[in-house]
Amino acid sequence: MDYPDILEGLPLGRKPQSVEEISAMMQRNDQFIQAAVLGNLLRSAYIILPTWTSSLNVAYNASIGLAPKNFSHDSQLCLCMANSKAEEVCQIKSFTSEEMETELPTHICNPRLAYYRFAELTSSKAASGTLRQLFNKNHTPAPLIIDIDEDFFGVQLPSAALMQQGWELIDILSLSYPLKEIFCPPEELSGAEELKLDLWFQKTVESFKNAGCFSQYHCSHLHDNSSISFPCQEEIHKSVFFMDPRWRCQNIDEVIFNMKRLVILLSYYPHHYLNVLMEAGVCLEVASRSYKVQPRIHFCLGHNYPGASVVPEYGPAYEEIIELARNMTRILKATLPRKPAAITIARSIRDGYSIRKNLSLVETIIKMVLKRVYNLTDENFHYSEYLAGGPRGWADRYQKKRKVF
C-alpha cells in the first residue's frame, strides 16, 4: 500500500481540521488510505487480494513515522512493520522509483506518528472466516471504510496489446510528447469531455488517413514538415482551426507544428500498429481533480507496463468472475453487523489496469453484491463527473473495435 508525500496541509499524527487538509490527504487512492491512518482516522487496514495475485496471508503491527529525505533536512514518511515471527522492518520510497521501497534502520524512522494493524489476505482465506475472526478481535471505535478496486476481477495492462503487435514502449511514450503540446485541457476537464476529446482525435486521425497523410507511396521526413503532401497539410490546418478551443493549446502555430510532427511520426508505422494504438485511445494522465497536478493528454496506456508491474496480468473467464463475486459477498458479510461509513469503488480505467471491456459487467456485479449485503439502492451510488468517460465510463468505447486503418 503506497503512502503519501508530505505536502503543505497534510495532517501528521492528528485528525484533519479543514477541507484543505482533507484535500492534501487525497493524493491517490492507496495514498489516501495511509493518509487516513496518519490522520488518526483508521486504526486497522485489511488488504484482500484475489487468489491469482498472491498466496500469502500475513498480519503485521505497523506504524508510520518520519525519516530524513535524501540526506537533507527535509522529511519523508517511512513505514515500519513487524509480526510475532519477525523483527521490525522499516522502509521508505526508493530514490529511483515511486513503485519501489528501500529498507532503512528502524531507529531512523523517528518519530512514529501513527500505529495500526495491517493484514493482507487472499480472497479465499478472507471468505473462509479469517476476516470475521480479525474483526471480532478488533474492537476499535474507528469507522469502517471499504475501498473496492475493480481490478479484483482481472488485470489487463493496456500497453501489452500494443507490444504484442510489435510496438516498442519507448516509441509509444515518445508519441505522447506532441500530444502534450497540442492539447491543453482546462484544470477541471470532466470525464465526459475527456471522452469527447478522444473521439475527436479518432475522427481526426481518420481524416488524416483519407487525406493521404499515411500513404505508403509518400515518405515524410522527420525533420522537414514541408515534406508533408499539400492535401495532408490542408487537412491538418483545418483540424487545428476547428478544434475545440477548450482543449487546444493557445499558440496556434505551435499546435500546427506539433500536429504535423505527430502525423510524420505516425506515418512511419504500418497500419496494423496504428489500429491498435487508436484502440488504446488518448486520455488524461490522471484525473483532472488530482491534487496539485496539471494533467496532460497522452496515449491511454495506464501507469503499469509489461515487466514493470507489481500485479500480473490475468483475464478470468466468466465463470471465474462469478466465483470472485461469491467470494466478495462472503467477505463483505464478514463485516456485519457493522455498517460501513463509506464505500469507494475505484475503476482504475484511465491510469490503472482494470480490464476495460469488462467494465459494465464488473460494475453491475459489484453493485448487486453491495445492494444485497448492505441493503443499498441505486440512490446510494454517486459517480464523480471526473471519472474517465463520466458516470457511464468508457464502456461503449471499448466494446467497439476501433478500426481507423
PETAVEN-V840558 format. One record per run of one state. SS is the DSSP state (alpha for helix, beta for strand, coil for the rest). FROM is the first residue (numbers start at 1). TO is the last residue. If there is no record, write none. Layout:
<<SS & FROM & TO> <SS & FROM & TO>>
This chain:
<<coil & 1 & 18> <alpha & 19 & 25> <coil & 26 & 28> <alpha & 29 & 38> <coil & 39 & 43> <beta & 44 & 49> <coil & 50 & 57> <beta & 58 & 68> <coil & 69 & 74> <beta & 75 & 83> <coil & 84 & 85> <beta & 86 & 93> <coil & 94 & 100> <beta & 101 & 104> <coil & 105 & 105> <alpha & 106 & 108> <coil & 109 & 111> <beta & 112 & 122> <alpha & 123 & 137> <coil & 138 & 144> <beta & 145 & 149> <alpha & 150 & 153> <coil & 154 & 154> <beta & 155 & 155> <coil & 156 & 157> <alpha & 158 & 164> <coil & 165 & 168> <alpha & 169 & 182> <beta & 183 & 183> <coil & 184 & 190> <alpha & 191 & 210> <coil & 211 & 220> <beta & 221 & 221> <coil & 222 & 223> <beta & 224 & 224> <alpha & 225 & 227> <coil & 228 & 229> <alpha & 230 & 241> <coil & 242 & 247> <beta & 248 & 248> <coil & 249 & 251> <alpha & 252 & 267> <coil & 268 & 270> <alpha & 271 & 280> <coil & 281 & 281> <beta & 282 & 284> <coil & 285 & 296> <beta & 297 & 299> <coil & 300 & 313> <beta & 314 & 314> <coil & 315 & 317> <alpha & 318 & 333> <coil & 334 & 341> <beta & 342 & 346> <coil & 347 & 353> <beta & 354 & 354> <coil & 355 & 355> <alpha & 356 & 374> <coil & 375 & 377> <alpha & 378 & 380> <coil & 381 & 394> <alpha & 395 & 399> <coil & 400 & 405>>
